[in-house]
Amino acid sequence: MYVRPKGLRDMRVGRERSQCRVWWASLWVAVLAVGCSGGQAVGESQAAGSTGALVGRAMRGPLSPVGGIPGVREAEPVVGARVQVTGAGRTRSREAVTDDQGDYRFTLPAGTYQVTIAQLQRGEFTKSLPAAVTITNGRETRLDIWIDTGIR
């Protein structure tokens, strides 16, 4: 029967412990790197510096053929309108739905986009769209949309 000398066994156990420590240290470095990058893996673009916002309000008017009547609104927010943006050279678009105030918001990578609105009601039109907008890193770009009802 062969008995391994005690010194050889201790060296193997020491090497395994050392490899385990290296593995755990590597794992902690990776966790810290992801945590410090805001949840993104190292090598991905940083969201804080490479995106901007497109915001605006969609309004509809005139609501009456006679303007300036006290108590009669001249315009109203467009609720539920589907605002679409398409990046330059891209076929896929993003969509946002306007809220109760007619407001919409997109967070987009920096670049140039074309803005459109999905479908208008019969007789409505807009000269505001389609529109080209440029999104800048860390900035907010505003594009308000006026939908003309055609009432005169």
N, C-alpha and C positions, 0 to 999 in steps of 0.2 A: 504494500500500500504506500502510495506517494503522499507525503505531507508537504504542502507548500510552505516555504519559509515565511515567517510572520512579517518580515519587512516587505515582501512583494505584495502581499494582500493589502497592507496599509497604504502602499503607494497607489494601488488601483482605486481604493476608496477615496483617497485624497484627490485624485484626478477627476473622479466622478463628481465630487463636491464642488471642485473648481469649475467644471463645465456647467453645473447647475447654477452656480452663482453668476456666471457670465450670462446664461440664458435669462435669469430673473432681472439682472441689471439691464439687459437689452430690452426686455419687456417694459420696464419702468421708464426707460428713455423714450420708447415709442408712445407710451401713454401720456407722458408729459408733453411730447411734441404735438400730439393731437389735441390735448387740452389747451395748450398755449396758442394753437392756431384757430381757436374758435370752433372746434369740432370737425374741421376739415383735415383730411390726410395731408401729410407733407407732400408738396409738389402741386397741389391743386391751387387754383387762383384764390386769392384772399377776397372774400365777399365785400369787406368794408371798403376796399379801394377800387374795386372793379365794377361796381354796380351803381346805378342811379335810380331815380324814380320818375315816373310819368304820372301826373295827377291832373285832374280837371273836373269840370262840372258840365253836364249836358242840360240845356234849357230849351224849352219849346215856347214859341210865341209868334205873332201876337195871338191873344185869345179872343179878342173882340175887334170888329171892324172899326170901331170908334175908340180912339185912345184918349187917355187923360181923364177918364171918368173916375171920380172919387169912389174908392171901395172896390173897383174892378181891377183885378190883376192883369198886368200886361204880359207876363210870362209865368211859366211853371217849370219845376224840375221834371226831367224825363226819368221816370222810375222804371227800372228793369231793362234799360237799353243795353245791348251787347256791344261793347266797344272792343275792337280787335286791333292788335298790333302785329305786324309782320316785319321781321328783320330784313335788311338788304340782302338780296341773293338767297333768301330762304323761302320755302313754300309753306312751312308750318307756322301757324299764327297762335298767339295767346289771346285770351278773351277775359274781360272783366265785365261784371254786370253793375250798372249804376244803382246806388242805394236810394233811400227815401228823399235825400236832398239832391239827387242827380249826380252825386260825386262818384268818381272811379279812381283807382290807383293801381299802377303796375310797378314792380321792382324788376328792373331789366339790366342786363349787362351793358356796358358802355357801347355805343354804336348808333347807327342811323336806322330808323324804323318808319314804316308807313302805317298811319292810323286810319281806320275805317269804322263804320258803324254797321251792324248786321242788316237790319231791315227797318225802314221807316213806314209809318202809317200812310194810307192813301192820301195823296195831295201834299204830303210833307216833303221837303227837300232841305239840303244844307249846302252852303257854299264853303263851309269850314273843312269839309272832308272830300276826298282823301287828303291827308296832310303828311308831310315828311317832318319828323322831329329827330333831333340829335340828343341822345342821353349822354351825360357827362359823369365821370366818376364822382361819387359822393354828393351829387347835386340833384335838385328837384327841378324838373321841367314841367311847365304848366301849359295845357292845351284845353281851353274851354270850347265846347261845341254848341253852336246855335242852330236849332232846327226850326226852320220857317214853316208855319202852318199854312201859309198861302191865303190867310184871311186878310181881306183888305176892305 
